Amino acid sequence: MPQITVENLVKTYRVAERPEGTFAAVRGFVRPVYRTVTALGGISFTLERGELVGYIGPNGAGKSTTVKVLSGILVPDSGRCEVSGRVPWRERIAHVARIGVVFGQRSQLWWDLPVADSFDLLRDIYAVPAADYARAREELVAALDIAPLLTVPVRQLSLGQRMRCELAASLLHTPDILFLDEPTIGLDAVSKLAVRDFVRRLNRERGVTVILTTHDMDDIEALCTRVMVIANGRILSDGSLDALRARVTTERWLLIDLADADEAVSDPEAEVIAREGARVTLRFDPTRTATAALIGRVTAAHGVRDLLVQDPPIEEIIARLYGAEKVASG
Amino acid sequence: MNLRAYLSLFAARFKMLLQYRAAAIAGFGTQLFWGLIRVMILEAFFRNGAATAQPMSLAETITYVWLGQAFFVMIPYSSNPDPEIRNMMRSGSVAYEMARPLDLWGLWYARAIAARSAPVLLRALPMFAVAVPFFGMALPPSGASALAWAVAMVGALLLVSAFSTLLTVSLLWTVSGDGIARLAPSLVLIASGMIVPIPLFPDWAQPILAALPFGGMADAPFRLYMGHLPPEAAPLIVAKQLLWTAAFALAGRALLARGVRRLVVQGG
């Protein structure tokens, strides 16, 4: 039985329209005009225990709304949602005791106090038994390398340091499920790697189910075997990264380094899409032209020092998926 | 609501206040200054209006003023009732509040109690230490009066916190919350006796003030302290405080239950 079941979930918001101009603003003040925005237009998916799922989509697509419904914060308009057999917003207290949440753009730590004080406060809020707390805290402190930060007031931490502490704070009560809403936003490369590495280990070693929303495709490639893509409140794609690629495009890229940087490159079956100095990127469809044949032709015609065949980067795939969605819906 | 969580919130709040030593000293200085001004003004009034007997003597009034200064931070007096939760609402961090395995109204009530009571420790003790020996503040006339006052102060804390939690919940309906948050303190300050002691209000105002809950926030406990009300009056005062506390709690809970259903968490 799946740990998380979502069926036809719908959530709309009512937002006040604020038209431009003074006169319109006055009219809006007297009689406000409301517009209904559909954040979730009937999404469905299921998650098994121990999955690590990436949840991506453009800003305003409904990612955070989904996470907030799943974590019992928002009440949806209609649809079914069960997490570990509970309806999050109906049994909110029992539900949230077993989940951990990190909202990357907010803080759950007490701004003026040392990190350790916030941890103690969370221990009491979640009523974690002393022995369990000591063990969980020790493990988290070691895994996230935050021992030196515990005595520092939160306001003095860097974003990367704070995010590691936020992760620890959300896991002190050893939840079964972790919702990460943009945990790597604004982090530098080293902090991102630390966060990714920790999440991967948490999922592999502890079997914690993780739902990760992000705009950073490297997060997805590094961590997730399954990716759900959402746009305009609908799930466009749900599956492995490879399946997502195959759905959107079959094309591959051939990157060559020329001996002569000024040489013109062309091929009947491939298209030059980028050129930086001696490096030329060719796009081709392997179902129409064999990769080996293309390489043969290109190396015969040009002085090639080095070459590399790769899939288009995931950003490119996602951008096309969003683009196609826009055309279809707009 | 587990008790440990509340104690922990209180401890965290207290530690946080201790971090701002300058703010604590400045706050104390301000209250001392205002206390002296209020004493001088009331003294002038008493000198000029002494022909008629006042319902409260000058000595009693002075003690009343200093009690007001000592417990000023307990009253939701500033431009907003609970800046902490209000900031959470504005920034969207309120999502974290709802992701905790605690009854939300209980959590906010506990936060309000912590926010109202922790600073009192830092303000009231020094105020007593200064005002009793130097500025004419009297001690309770009897042990019974002191006990009645202490119990009524706890009642006042519960009442004030339930009221400010209700104000906090009302913020779910407005983005900035400044409107209610600015109006309410003026009403509370006047109707609780923090500006002019309630016994000195005109006769026509007395029934109105007695019908309102705000006297139980400051005036009634203060008068128990001075013996202006006998200790035997305490049970009725405390009962009235608890009744109003329950009323504010029920209203706050009902409002919160509705607010949560229509909640929009700000930003993403």
Interface residues (C-beta under 8 A of the other chain):
Chain A: Y13 N59 S64 K68 S71 G72 I73 L74 V75 R92 I93 A94 V96 A97 I99 V101 F103 Q105 R106 S107 Q108 W110 D112 L113 D117 S118 D120 L121 R123 D124 I125 Y126 A127 P153 E182
Chain B: N2 R4 A5 L7 S8 L9 A12 K15 M16 Q19 Y20 S91 G92 S93 A95 Y96 M98 A99 R100 P101 L102 D103 V260 R261 L263 V264 V265 G267 G268
